[in-house]
Amino acid sequence: MSQPQANRQGNDIEMSSLLLGAGFALASLIILPAVAQRVGLGSSLTIALRGALMRAANRF
């Protein structure tokens, strides 16, 4: 049995939001500190960028 079209679209939107939020979280916890260390950014700037990414992740 297939789901109604509106319900399927809602599930697609939820899944894309979940994946986008997980991507932002991964970037802020793993990728951003590694790149910041490589480039030589200070820890306070890295924490500020991490906070900005986490706020962006909460919007989706």
ZIZI-V303897 format. One record per pair of residues at least 12 apart in sequence whose ideal C-beta (glycine too) atoms are under 8 Angstrom apart, sorted by the first residue. I is the first residue (numbers start at 1). J is the second residue. Records with the same first field share a line. If there is no record, write none. Layout:
I: J, J
This chain:
17: 60
20: 57, 60
21: 57, 58, 60
24: 53, 54, 56, 57, 60
25: 53, 54, 57
27: 53
28: 49, 50, 53, 54, 57
29: 50
32: 46, 49, 50, 53
33: 46, 50
36: 49
